[in-house]
Amino acid sequence: MSLSIVIVSYNARADLVNCLLSLKKNPPSMPHDILVVDNGSEDGSVAAAQRIPGVRTIEMGRNAGFSAANNAGIRETAGELVLLLNSDTLVPPGALDALITRFESAADTGVAGPRLVDAEGRPELSFGRMISPWNEFRQKRRTPEWIARETAREQFVDWVSGACLLVRRDDAVAVGLLDERFFLYTEDVDFCHAIRKKLGRQILFTPAATITHLRGRSRAAMPEASRRLYRASHLAFYEKHRPLYLPLLKLYLRRRGEWP
């Protein structure tokens, strides 16, 4: 058994280097390879990654989107297991081994995701129920206390965050990889949905492994562009999965001045 780690990067050189160094310092015990897929960065990300031993890179030549870049990385690698990992993450000692162990021991699991915490150790809500108006309403109102309690227990969920997502290659291929109509955001929810519905697998969230996620740095650098991309993917998701609610979502976004 081997693992391929795919990291998509876009103008995130400092975070990318820190992520790669954490992987080199705290690697998984199984045979593995690390591939950085660069989405047309202009900050020297590729050259910086290439200076780290054992890291391969491929260049998309443009910002092709998160889903397309991950798909290119999956096709370019060969490990039986694939880990999709954000460039703004840090991997502590033993985290990947713990995630893989739980993934392989839980019956009928198709995807596993770890507990994600910020730089101060505060957990983020990195899993949930299938997106719908009601579930979005509930999720936005979760308190820090609720999040801390729920992320402390292992459970099967509808989706886990694509910031750190473990899947079997055969299953990823069987569902057609990530849907590239989602340029950025909601692709993880859609991918987990496909694994559940098409293959009958379960989605595992486990606090047995914890990954640091320095969330929001790229969005902070490009807030307006990130907002538009989020809304475009949000609309595409409802068009695909919840078409009856799409007119209401469009009306809501127009009234709030958030049309992408």
Contacts in CASP RR format, 6 or more apart in sequence:
PFRMAT RR
TARGET T0000
AUTHOR 0000-0000-0000
METHOD contacts of the structure
MODEL  1
MSLSIVIVSYNARADLVNCLLSLKKNPPSMPHDILVVDNGSEDGSVAAAQ
RIPGVRTIEMGRNAGFSAANNAGIRETAGELVLLLNSDTLVPPGALDALI
TRFESAADTGVAGPRLVDAEGRPELSFGRMISPWNEFRQKRRTPEWIARE
TAREQFVDWVSGACLLVRRDDAVAVGLLDERFFLYTEDVDFCHAIRKKLG
RQILFTPAATITHLRGRSRAAMPEASRRLYRASHLAFYEKHRPLYLPLLK
LYLRRRGEWP
1 30 0 8 1.000
1 31 0 8 1.000
1 80 0 8 1.000
1 81 0 8 1.000
2 30 0 8 1.000
2 31 0 8 1.000
2 32 0 8 1.000
2 33 0 8 1.000
2 78 0 8 1.000
2 79 0 8 1.000
2 80 0 8 1.000
2 81 0 8 1.000
3 28 0 8 1.000
3 30 0 8 1.000
3 31 0 8 1.000
3 32 0 8 1.000
3 33 0 8 1.000
3 79 0 8 1.000
3 80 0 8 1.000
3 81 0 8 1.000
3 82 0 8 1.000
3 83 0 8 1.000
3 96 0 8 1.000
3 100 0 8 1.000
4 32 0 8 1.000
4 33 0 8 1.000
4 35 0 8 1.000
4 74 0 8 1.000
4 77 0 8 1.000
4 78 0 8 1.000
4 79 0 8 1.000
4 81 0 8 1.000
4 82 0 8 1.000
4 83 0 8 1.000
4 169 0 8 1.000
5 23 0 8 1.000
5 32 0 8 1.000
5 33 0 8 1.000
5 34 0 8 1.000
5 35 0 8 1.000
5 83 0 8 1.000
5 85 0 8 1.000
6 35 0 8 1.000
6 37 0 8 1.000
6 70 0 8 1.000
6 73 0 8 1.000
6 74 0 8 1.000
6 77 0 8 1.000
6 82 0 8 1.000
6 83 0 8 1.000
6 84 0 8 1.000
6 85 0 8 1.000
7 16 0 8 1.000
7 19 0 8 1.000
7 20 0 8 1.000
7 34 0 8 1.000
7 35 0 8 1.000
7 36 0 8 1.000
7 37 0 8 1.000
7 85 0 8 1.000
7 86 0 8 1.000
7 87 0 8 1.000
8 36 0 8 1.000
8 37 0 8 1.000
8 39 0 8 1.000
8 65 0 8 1.000
8 66 0 8 1.000
8 69 0 8 1.000
8 70 0 8 1.000
8 84 0 8 1.000
8 86 0 8 1.000
8 87 0 8 1.000
9 16 0 8 1.000
9 36 0 8 1.000
9 37 0 8 1.000
9 38 0 8 1.000
9 39 0 8 1.000
9 41 0 8 1.000
9 45 0 8 1.000
9 49 0 8 1.000
9 87 0 8 1.000
10 38 0 8 1.000
10 39 0 8 1.000
10 40 0 8 1.000
10 41 0 8 1.000
10 45 0 8 1.000
10 63 0 8 1.000
10 87 0 8 1.000
10 218 0 8 1.000
11 40 0 8 1.000
11 41 0 8 1.000
11 42 0 8 1.000
11 43 0 8 1.000
11 45 0 8 1.000
11 218 0 8 1.000
11 221 0 8 1.000
12 41 0 8 1.000
12 43 0 8 1.000
12 45 0 8 1.000
12 87 0 8 1.000
12 88 0 8 1.000
12 217 0 8 1.000
12 218 0 8 1.000
13 41 0 8 1.000
13 43 0 8 1.000
13 44 0 8 1.000
13 45 0 8 1.000
13 48 0 8 1.000
15 87 0 8 1.000
15 88 0 8 1.000
15 214 0 8 1.000
15 217 0 8 1.000
16 36 0 8 1.000
16 45 0 8 1.000
16 48 0 8 1.000
16 49 0 8 1.000
16 87 0 8 1.000
17 48 0 8 1.000
17 49 0 8 1.000
17 52 0 8 1.000
18 90 0 8 1.000
19 85 0 8 1.000
19 86 0 8 1.000
19 87 0 8 1.000
19 88 0 8 1.000
19 89 0 8 1.000
19 90 0 8 1.000
19 91 0 8 1.000
20 34 0 8 1.000
20 36 0 8 1.000
20 49 0 8 1.000
20 52 0 8 1.000
20 55 0 8 1.000
21 52 0 8 1.000
22 89 0 8 1.000
22 90 0 8 1.000
22 91 0 8 1.000
22 92 0 8 1.000
23 34 0 8 1.000
23 91 0 8 1.000
24 52 0 8 1.000
24 53 0 8 1.000
24 54 0 8 1.000
25 93 0 8 1.000
26 91 0 8 1.000
26 92 0 8 1.000
26 93 0 8 1.000
26 94 0 8 1.000
26 95 0 8 1.000
26 96 0 8 1.000
27 96 0 8 1.000
28 94 0 8 1.000
28 96 0 8 1.000
28 97 0 8 1.000
28 100 0 8 1.000
29 97 0 8 1.000
30 97 0 8 1.000
30 100 0 8 1.000
32 79 0 8 1.000
33 54 0 8 1.000
33 56 0 8 1.000
33 77 0 8 1.000
33 79 0 8 1.000
34 54 0 8 1.000
34 55 0 8 1.000
34 56 0 8 1.000
35 55 0 8 1.000
35 56 0 8 1.000
35 57 0 8 1.000
35 58 0 8 1.000
35 73 0 8 1.000
35 76 0 8 1.000
35 77 0 8 1.000
36 45 0 8 1.000
36 46 0 8 1.000
36 49 0 8 1.000
36 55 0 8 1.000
36 56 0 8 1.000
36 57 0 8 1.000
36 58 0 8 1.000
36 87 0 8 1.000
37 57 0 8 1.000
37 58 0 8 1.000
37 60 0 8 1.000
37 69 0 8 1.000
37 70 0 8 1.000
37 72 0 8 1.000
37 73 0 8 1.000
37 76 0 8 1.000
38 45 0 8 1.000
38 46 0 8 1.000
38 49 0 8 1.000
38 57 0 8 1.000
38 58 0 8 1.000
38 59 0 8 1.000
38 60 0 8 1.000
38 61 0 8 1.000
38 69 0 8 1.000
39 60 0 8 1.000
39 61 0 8 1.000
39 62 0 8 1.000
39 63 0 8 1.000
39 64 0 8 1.000
39 65 0 8 1.000
39 66 0 8 1.000
39 69 0 8 1.000
40 59 0 8 1.000
40 60 0 8 1.000
40 61 0 8 1.000
40 62 0 8 1.000
40 63 0 8 1.000
46 57 0 8 1.000
46 59 0 8 1.000
49 55 0 8 1.000
49 57 0 8 1.000
50 57 0 8 1.000
58 72 0 8 1.000
58 73 0 8 1.000
58 76 0 8 1.000
60 68 0 8 1.000
60 69 0 8 1.000
60 72 0 8 1.000
64 72 0 8 1.000
65 180 0 8 1.000
65 183 0 8 1.000
65 184 0 8 1.000
66 178 0 8 1.000
66 182 0 8 1.000
66 183 0 8 1.000
66 184 0 8 1.000
66 185 0 8 1.000
66 187 0 8 1.000
67 177 0 8 1.000
67 178 0 8 1.000
67 179 0 8 1.000
67 180 0 8 1.000
67 181 0 8 1.000
67 182 0 8 1.000
67 183 0 8 1.000
67 187 0 8 1.000
68 178 0 8 1.000
68 180 0 8 1.000
70 84 0 8 1.000
70 177 0 8 1.000
70 178 0 8 1.000
70 187 0 8 1.000
71 177 0 8 1.000
71 178 0 8 1.000
71 180 0 8 1.000
74 82 0 8 1.000
74 169 0 8 1.000
74 172 0 8 1.000
74 173 0 8 1.000
74 177 0 8 1.000
75 177 0 8 1.000
78 169 0 8 1.000
79 169 0 8 1.000
80 168 0 8 1.000
80 169 0 8 1.000
80 170 0 8 1.000
81 100 0 8 1.000
81 103 0 8 1.000
81 166 0 8 1.000
81 167 0 8 1.000
81 168 0 8 1.000
81 169 0 8 1.000
82 166 0 8 1.000
82 167 0 8 1.000
82 168 0 8 1.000
82 169 0 8 1.000
82 172 0 8 1.000
83 96 0 8 1.000
83 164 0 8 1.000
83 165 0 8 1.000
83 166 0 8 1.000
84 162 0 8 1.000
84 164 0 8 1.000
84 165 0 8 1.000
84 166 0 8 1.000
84 167 0 8 1.000
85 91 0 8 1.000
85 163 0 8 1.000
85 164 0 8 1.000
86 162 0 8 1.000
86 163 0 8 1.000
86 164 0 8 1.000
86 213 0 8 1.000
88 163 0 8 1.000
88 213 0 8 1.000
88 214 0 8 1.000
88 215 0 8 1.000
88 216 0 8 1.000
88 217 0 8 1.000
88 218 0 8 1.000
89 116 0 8 1.000
89 163 0 8 1.000
89 164 0 8 1.000
89 211 0 8 1.000
89 212 0 8 1.000
89 213 0 8 1.000
89 214 0 8 1.000
90 211 0 8 1.000
90 212 0 8 1.000
90 214 0 8 1.000
91 211 0 8 1.000
91 212 0 8 1.000
92 210 0 8 1.000
92 211 0 8 1.000
92 212 0 8 1.000
94 209 0 8 1.000
95 114 0 8 1.000
95 209 0 8 1.000
95 210 0 8 1.000
95 211 0 8 1.000
96 209 0 8 1.000
98 114 0 8 1.000
98 206 0 8 1.000
98 208 0 8 1.000
98 209 0 8 1.000
99 112 0 8 1.000
99 113 0 8 1.000
99 114 0 8 1.000
99 164 0 8 1.000
99 166 0 8 1.000
99 206 0 8 1.000
99 208 0 8 1.000
99 209 0 8 1.000
100 166 0 8 1.000
101 208 0 8 1.000
102 112 0 8 1.000
102 154 0 8 1.000
102 204 0 8 1.000
102 206 0 8 1.000
102 208 0 8 1.000
102 209 0 8 1.000
103 109 0 8 1.000
103 110 0 8 1.000
103 112 0 8 1.000
103 166 0 8 1.000
103 204 0 8 1.000
103 206 0 8 1.000
106 112 0 8 1.000
106 202 0 8 1.000
106 204 0 8 1.000
107 202 0 8 1.000
108 200 0 8 1.000
108 201 0 8 1.000
108 202 0 8 1.000
109 201 0 8 1.000
109 202 0 8 1.000
109 203 0 8 1.000
109 204 0 8 1.000
110 167 0 8 1.000
110 168 0 8 1.000
110 171 0 8 1.000
110 195 0 8 1.000
110 199 0 8 1.000
110 201 0 8 1.000
110 202 0 8 1.000
110 203 0 8 1.000
110 204 0 8 1.000
111 160 0 8 1.000
111 165 0 8 1.000
111 166 0 8 1.000
111 167 0 8 1.000
111 171 0 8 1.000
111 191 0 8 1.000
111 192 0 8 1.000
111 195 0 8 1.000
111 201 0 8 1.000
111 203 0 8 1.000
111 204 0 8 1.000
112 160 0 8 1.000
112 165 0 8 1.000
112 166 0 8 1.000
112 167 0 8 1.000
112 203 0 8 1.000
112 204 0 8 1.000
112 205 0 8 1.000
112 206 0 8 1.000
113 126 0 8 1.000
113 127 0 8 1.000
113 160 0 8 1.000
113 161 0 8 1.000
113 164 0 8 1.000
113 165 0 8 1.000
113 166 0 8 1.000
113 204 0 8 1.000
113 205 0 8 1.000
113 206 0 8 1.000
113 209 0 8 1.000
114 164 0 8 1.000
114 205 0 8 1.000
114 206 0 8 1.000
114 207 0 8 1.000
114 208 0 8 1.000
114 209 0 8 1.000
114 210 0 8 1.000
114 211 0 8 1.000
115 123 0 8 1.000
115 126 0 8 1.000
115 151 0 8 1.000
115 205 0 8 1.000
115 206 0 8 1.000
115 207 0 8 1.000
115 209 0 8 1.000
115 210 0 8 1.000
115 211 0 8 1.000
116 123 0 8 1.000
116 124 0 8 1.000
116 126 0 8 1.000
116 161 0 8 1.000
116 163 0 8 1.000
116 164 0 8 1.000
116 210 0 8 1.000
116 211 0 8 1.000
116 212 0 8 1.000
116 213 0 8 1.000
116 215 0 8 1.000
117 123 0 8 1.000
117 124 0 8 1.000
117 210 0 8 1.000
117 211 0 8 1.000
117 212 0 8 1.000
117 213 0 8 1.000
118 124 0 8 1.000
118 212 0 8 1.000
118 213 0 8 1.000
118 214 0 8 1.000
118 215 0 8 1.000
119 212 0 8 1.000
119 214 0 8 1.000
121 212 0 8 1.000
122 144 0 8 1.000
122 148 0 8 1.000
123 147 0 8 1.000
123 148 0 8 1.000
123 151 0 8 1.000
123 152 0 8 1.000
124 147 0 8 1.000
124 151 0 8 1.000
124 161 0 8 1.000
124 213 0 8 1.000
124 215 0 8 1.000
125 139 0 8 1.000
125 142 0 8 1.000
125 147 0 8 1.000
125 150 0 8 1.000
125 151 0 8 1.000
126 151 0 8 1.000
126 160 0 8 1.000
126 161 0 8 1.000
126 163 0 8 1.000
126 205 0 8 1.000
126 213 0 8 1.000
127 155 0 8 1.000
127 157 0 8 1.000
127 158 0 8 1.000
127 159 0 8 1.000
127 160 0 8 1.000
127 161 0 8 1.000
127 203 0 8 1.000
127 205 0 8 1.000
128 135 0 8 1.000
128 139 0 8 1.000
128 157 0 8 1.000
128 158 0 8 1.000
128 159 0 8 1.000
128 160 0 8 1.000
129 135 0 8 1.000
129 139 0 8 1.000
129 157 0 8 1.000
129 158 0 8 1.000
129 159 0 8 1.000
130 158 0 8 1.000
130 159 0 8 1.000
130 189 0 8 1.000
130 193 0 8 1.000
130 241 0 8 1.000
131 186 0 8 1.000
131 189 0 8 1.000
131 237 0 8 1.000
131 238 0 8 1.000
131 241 0 8 1.000
131 242 0 8 1.000
132 242 0 8 1.000
132 245 0 8 1.000
133 242 0 8 1.000
133 245 0 8 1.000
133 248 0 8 1.000
133 249 0 8 1.000
142 150 0 8 1.000
151 205 0 8 1.000
151 207 0 8 1.000
152 207 0 8 1.000
153 207 0 8 1.000
154 204 0 8 1.000
154 205 0 8 1.000
154 206 0 8 1.000
154 207 0 8 1.000
154 208 0 8 1.000
155 204 0 8 1.000
155 205 0 8 1.000
156 202 0 8 1.000
156 203 0 8 1.000
156 204 0 8 1.000
156 205 0 8 1.000
157 203 0 8 1.000
157 204 0 8 1.000
157 205 0 8 1.000
158 189 0 8 1.000
158 192 0 8 1.000
158 193 0 8 1.000
158 196 0 8 1.000
158 203 0 8 1.000
159 188 0 8 1.000
159 189 0 8 1.000
159 191 0 8 1.000
159 192 0 8 1.000
159 193 0 8 1.000
159 203 0 8 1.000
160 188 0 8 1.000
160 192 0 8 1.000
160 203 0 8 1.000
160 204 0 8 1.000
160 205 0 8 1.000
161 188 0 8 1.000
161 213 0 8 1.000
162 187 0 8 1.000
162 188 0 8 1.000
162 191 0 8 1.000
163 211 0 8 1.000
163 213 0 8 1.000
163 215 0 8 1.000
164 211 0 8 1.000
164 213 0 8 1.000
165 188 0 8 1.000
165 191 0 8 1.000
167 195 0 8 1.000
171 195 0 8 1.000
171 199 0 8 1.000
171 201 0 8 1.000
172 191 0 8 1.000
174 198 0 8 1.000
174 199 0 8 1.000
175 191 0 8 1.000
175 194 0 8 1.000
175 195 0 8 1.000
175 198 0 8 1.000
175 199 0 8 1.000
176 194 0 8 1.000
178 187 0 8 1.000
178 190 0 8 1.000
178 191 0 8 1.000
179 187 0 8 1.000
179 190 0 8 1.000
179 191 0 8 1.000
179 194 0 8 1.000
179 240 0 8 1.000
181 236 0 8 1.000
181 240 0 8 1.000
182 190 0 8 1.000
182 233 0 8 1.000
182 236 0 8 1.000
182 237 0 8 1.000
183 229 0 8 1.000
183 232 0 8 1.000
183 233 0 8 1.000
184 226 0 8 1.000
184 229 0 8 1.000
184 230 0 8 1.000
184 233 0 8 1.000
185 229 0 8 1.000
185 230 0 8 1.000
185 233 0 8 1.000
185 234 0 8 1.000
186 233 0 8 1.000
186 234 0 8 1.000
186 236 0 8 1.000
186 237 0 8 1.000
187 233 0 8 1.000
189 237 0 8 1.000
190 237 0 8 1.000
190 240 0 8 1.000
190 241 0 8 1.000
192 203 0 8 1.000
193 241 0 8 1.000
195 201 0 8 1.000
195 203 0 8 1.000
196 202 0 8 1.000
196 203 0 8 1.000
218 226 0 8 1.000
219 226 0 8 1.000
227 258 0 8 1.000
227 260 0 8 1.000
228 260 0 8 1.000
229 260 0 8 1.000
231 253 0 8 1.000
231 258 0 8 1.000
231 259 0 8 1.000
231 260 0 8 1.000
232 260 0 8 1.000
234 249 0 8 1.000
235 246 0 8 1.000
235 249 0 8 1.000
235 250 0 8 1.000
235 253 0 8 1.000
235 260 0 8 1.000
238 245 0 8 1.000
238 246 0 8 1.000
238 249 0 8 1.000
239 246 0 8 1.000
250 259 0 8 1.000
253 259 0 8 1.000
253 260 0 8 1.000
END
